[in-house]
Amino acid sequence: MPDGGTLTLQTENLTLGPTRVGPNDTVPGGEFVRIAVADTGTGMPPEVIARAFDPFFTTKAIGQGTGLGLSMVYGFARQSGGFAAIDSKPGEGTRVSLLLPRSRAKRRSCRWCCRSRRWCTAPGRPSWWWRTTRWCGC
């Protein structure tokens, strides 16, 4: 955003049916967490969006950027079983969204144990319990 603007971060839980994201990816149905970063900057034309996730692709002058940022975001999303997408129009800003699979795993109560130098758990105990006792479960 060379002339300033607004940067917005958004998170939400989504339940999706099969959905197309970008020209090459289709999200299967399921539960996801969407993390989106949007700006009110200059936006990107379609030919830039098509290459934005390519490693080392940049529209900046030499020495102004490596072109690794969005390719790393894309790689993280795919390695996590998710997807990344860009929505942008010249003059209207850009929105980059990550769709990551939601976990249904139960939350565990745990804390760092100073004696064993590892994470310890107290099965069935609520997280506040750690602040009221010295038991570490080692």
N, C-alpha and C positions, 0 to 999 in steps of 0.2 A: 504494500500500500504506500506508494511513493508520496502521496499527498495526505496521508493519515486516513483514519477511518475507524470502523468498529470491528472488533474481533469477538465472536460469540462461540462459546463452548456449550454443547448440549449432550445430554445422555438420556436414553430412554430404553425401556424394555419393549420388545416387539414380538408379535407372533405373526409369521409370514407364511403365505403359500409360496409355491415356486415363483420366483421373481427374477427378472433379468436386471443385472447391474453391469453397466458398461457393454462394450461390443462383444466380449468373449466369455463372460461369466454369467451363470444362472445360479441363484441362491435356491437350494432345496427348501422345502417347507420346514418350519421349526421355530423354536424360540431363540431369539437373539438379543444382544445388547447393542444398541447403536451409540457410538461416540462420534459426534460431528463437530467439526471446526469450520466456521463460516466467517467470511470477511466481506467488507463493502468496498473492496479494492477495484482494480481495473478489469478483473475477470480474465478468462482465457478463451481464445478462439478454438474451434473444434480440432484443428491440426495440432495444437499444443496439447490439448486434453488427450488426444490419441497417443502421445508419446510421454506424457507427464510421469508415468510410473517406470519408464525405462531408466536403467542405471546410467548415470553420468549425463543425462539429458538436462540441459539448462537453457534458459533464454537470457541469462545474465552475461555480462561481459566477463572476460577472462580475469580470474582472481576474485570474483564477486560471489562465487558459490560453486559447489562441486557437483550438484545435480544428484545427490544421493538421498536427500530427505524423503521424497515421496516414494522412491523405490524401496527404501527401508520400511516405510509404513506398509506398503503393499506386501512385502515379504513377511513382515510380522503377522499381518492379517491372515495370509494364506497358511503360514506355518501353524497358526492357532486354529485352523479349521474354519476361518471366516473369509470375509471379502472386503475389498475397499472400492470406493466409487467416488468420482468427481462430478459435480454438477456446477457448471459455470457458463456464463455468457459475457461477452465483452461489454464493459461498462456497467455490469450489474454485480460483480463480485464472484466469489467462489465458495463452494461448500465441499469439503472432503469428509466422507463418512466411512467409518469402520463398522462392519457388522460382525460381531463375535458371538459364537455359540454360547448360550446361557448354560450355566452349570446347575444341576439339581442336587449336588452333593450337600450333605448336611454340614453345617458349620460346626467346627470343633473348638472347644475351649482349650487354649494352649498358651504357654508363655516360655520365655527363655530361662533355662535353669543355669544358675551361676556355678553350681557344683559340677554338673556333667558337661557343661558347654554344649547343650543341645536343647531342642524344643521338647517340652514335656506336655502331656495332656492329662486332664482330669475328666474321665468319661462321665457324662451326665451332669456335669457342673456348669452353671451359667458363667458367662464371661466376667461378670462382676465379682464372682467368688474369689478370683485371684487377688483382688485388692483387699480382701478381708482375712486372708490366711497366709501362712508361710509354707504350706505343703507344696512340694514341687513334683512329686510322683516319680522320682528317680530311683 
